[in-house]
């Protein structure tokens, strides 16, 4: 047997359960504007109802007072979240994306909750005159409302009045289609507002409790039901309605009894007053209504029909509206669409004219064109295609590309299979095949070199490929002649390099003898004049030997005969070698000489240390040679996990930017006038570039005339 004293509690919990079910239903539903705020509103009502149930179940004044205070987070949050929901819902905004609005929603409820929770300190929310009373066996508190209670109520009323204002505005200004919905929502929103007003002013209660949450439950259940069932503001529903109303095509909906159900503005504009109003019979007579009447009893959509009306072409289509449950008659109505196809017909005529023009262009083109179907049939060939293939258009169109009459070979003479033809490749891959050069054997046995481009495309008949064919026989002959000339030039260059290498070896043998004899003479007892002459012989011989070595290295690099060793070495040691080799020379010339090595240059790298040193030596030698005053700086950087970087900077004469690319050309110097003042073969930077290239590195120069030059070589040498 149900305890009647528990009826109010069960009533409150039942309402809370209904709200929880609604929350779950709306949570799973597609997004609508204001949804996050609406869900917060529902959760706040659930809180309010649960706290109310606990207050109703409490037996003492103080216990009821505690639970009354606990209701205020929900009480204060409901109007704030409800106001934001209606703002987003009615005006199609997205304030839920802005944290400031969330802060505004929760700010006032937090303040009100604190005022209610601290009531025991100030008794300005619920007064000490609050007392427990009984009525029909039910006990409830008769609250003495303090000034803070009315302040909180004022906030609630401001929020609720704002929501009423929003709904009143929407009821008056929304599109006609949606006004009934907003008016219904406006009136049901007044119900909890009126209930709360009656509670605050006149003390009206339900089971001795504020009726507002129960009235909100009624409002939210009604709105939730509308959102879940009618989908009144779903984007897809709105979109369908907007599409129907604003479609450029005339759309007419009518039943199988021949009465008009509705139409859009385009239909009114096209057909005028003769169309009639909803509920009236369709007009009779004329091609449109004859078409509609002829198919009104059909079960399926008939074929589209094109009619002429007042100089316009109208494309008519019928779409059946089927009954939910098929009985004897499956169709309950029809949607008739009328599209003005005049422009489309004119466009079709223009496209036909354009197609004919393109055909004429292709027929008069100097390029052969073929259109080939996916099954290999040749659908089109122009006049130039006849000339290139040596066959008539009739014969070409009667054969597929897989017929043996097409004798295609590659440029090496290997016969191509049909599946290797460019057209077949394009059809198979679905992408363009460009500039494939093959030889076509003509009926008279002669061979022509042709270039084929194949591009697949799809039309209403399926996938096809268009091929453009150009006779490039003369071009190939010219290319072959040029290739032969290049090969002869390269052979001559190799012969030159071999000759230079051979002569360098031959000259070095007697030269080493001369240098050896000069060394022996310098060890003897010579007069000063004789010693000077021996030094001239020795220095000149060494200079000549360096030149021969440069020529030999350049020849090896040019001929691809340079071989590198792979040894473990420390880049810092190379920096020390360069410092020892050039410090005195720089000092004698009055230059500042600086050599730096990074801390990690002591880590061993794998490479050819002699050739790395040769690169740095050539760069340093050039810098000292062409710098009259200032400083020459050598830097060896070998950071862990990075390439080795050799950098040489100077304050010499510099080179114009336009001539930097020439620095690495053989026998070239920046200023021809300096060749008499500065000795050298002009091969140093050529060797630097060649050695860097075969080591996988690169060379970079930056120079400003009159200010100096920076040379940087990057070598990707791995760590040992």
Phi, psi and omega in degrees: 000134184283131176284115183298335179293337180268358182302313178300321180296313180296324178298315180295315180293325177297319176296319178297319179296320178299319178295322180295318177298319179296320178300313180297319180296316181287328179298322181279349183281158178300156184295142169223155183299132181089359184305312180302318180291324179295319178296320177297320178300314181295318178297322178296321178295319178300315177303312182302313183292319180295317177295323178295320178298319179293323177294318180295328182277343179291154187249342182249162179299313184294321179296317179295324179296320178300313182288333174296318176296326182290343179285342191291330173303319178288318182301314184286329183284330184302304182294326180294311180291324179298319179297317180292323177300311182294327177298309180292322184292316184280323187257006177057045177254173182228063179290346179293347178275350185252119182297334181297323180287325174296320178297320179294323180297320186267347186296304182297317176302324178296317180296314181298319179298318178296320179297318180289320184292332181264019183302326181296344179272322189241341181049032178262357178261298169248126184284165180288352177279000177299132184221157179271128180232163179234149180208116179057038178085359180254135179255132177210163181273137169261101190279138168267114185273125179269180183297325180292329176298315182290330175296316178296319179297324179298318177300316181298319181293323177300313180296317181292321178296324176299317180295322178296320178296318178299315181291324177296317178298314180296324180295330183267327189253350180292163175299151187307324183300327188256354184298318178301322179296313182291327177293319177300315180295325179298313184289322180288335176290333178292337185296305178294330177295316179294320179297318180292322178297318179295326179290315184289318187271317187250356178074024178291136182222165168242115185058033180077015183233156177307122182283352188303312183297326180291323178289326174296323178302315178301314181297314184289325177296321178295312180295317179299319177299320178297316182293323183281327188258308188278338181054039190298327181245022173296141179298323181291322177294314178299317181300318179297318180294316179296318179299317180296314185289326188251008180299141176289332177282146173287131180234126182233131178246128179214158181272172181289349176274002176083015178260144182286130177261325180177168178200164178262177183296325180298325178293319177297318180296323184283318189256343175073198183298338182299340182292331179081189182248168179301137182094345179270155178295151175295151176299162179241153178083152182095156186296326182292309185286331174296319178297316180295316181292326183295329185248013186294334180261007180289161177261340182230165181293130177282172178292148176301155184224137181249127180232160176256132181213114178055044177078004179246153176261124183246123177267116183254135178221141179245132178239123182284147171253109186277151176290149176301319177239119182288128171245226180292324181248123183279329188262132178255348179182179184224149170249118180255120177251137180237115181246130176286106184261012183300312181296324179295320178294318178297320177296320178299317178297319179295321178295322177298318178296319179295321178298316179298323179294317179297321177298318179297319178297315180295324180292329181264003183285154175274009178245138177281133179240135174232142169243125189237133179282167182297334179272007176095355179290141177269116186266335183206143173212132182271183185295321180294329176298324176297316182295318183291318184274344182071024181228156182284157179299323179299315179294319182300314183288343180272353181245152170267169182288347180271003180287144182293348180295337178274105184256094180252134177230154176282176186291348174268359177095002180278130181291135180270140173279155182306324181289349178266355179296147180305321180298317179294322178296318180295318178296322183287319185271338183076012180228167184290146173241122190243140169049053173272121183257124180222169177255133178251123178273119183278166180303330181276004178092349179286161183242134176237139176271125181236149175252128185242131170244132182233129181229117179283150175209164182234132173232193184296341182263001179117194182275136178223176177221136175256131182242132171253132185236127180237135177280112183244027183301310182295322178297319179296320179297316179296320179296319180295320178296318178295320179298319179296320179296319179297318179297320178295319179296319179294322177296319178296321179295320178295320179297320178298315181297318179296320179296315180297318179297316180297313182295323178299316177298316184294324182284326183296329183298303178293329181294321176298325176295317179299315181295323178296317179295323179297323178295319179296317179298320183293339179279345181274182179274103183243148173290158181307317182293321179293320178298321179297318181294322178296321178298321178298315179299314184294314181295319179295321179295317179297320178298317179295322179294320177298319179297317180297320178297319178297315180299318181295316178296318179297321179295319178297317179295318181295324181269002180070025184255002180288128180246136181253146174269160175238102182231157174276131179209165179253123178304330180296327179295322179294320177300320179294320178300315182295321179298315181293326186283329190242354184300314182293320180298318179293320180295318180298332181271357178080025181258148169285135185235121182231133177231127180233145174226134181294160183300327183272006177288351176280349178284133184291141175240161177257127180173194179258099185297326181296319182285326175297317178296323179297319178300310183292325179296316180296319179294316180294319180299315178298317182298315180292320184299319187256018176243120182270321179219158176111223189222147172239126184239130178245129180231131175244113181247129180219064181293145183300130179079003181240163176294163172280130182240121177255123183232132176231124177239149179216170177247037184278204189289336178075172182223142176296145184301323182294341184253006181297323183296338182278350185302328186263009175282145182299140172064024182252140174231151188300323182230110184300334181291345182272355185295336179277332181271335183238121179282171177137158183274344186079013182251357187301310182286332174298318179292320176303313181295317182294315179295319179298320182297313184285345172273359180084013181259192178213163183239138179226134177240141173223124187215148175231122181304131179084351182244328178136184186222144172244125175243129183227127179242126179252122183238116180281071181268124183288158176286145183287000000 
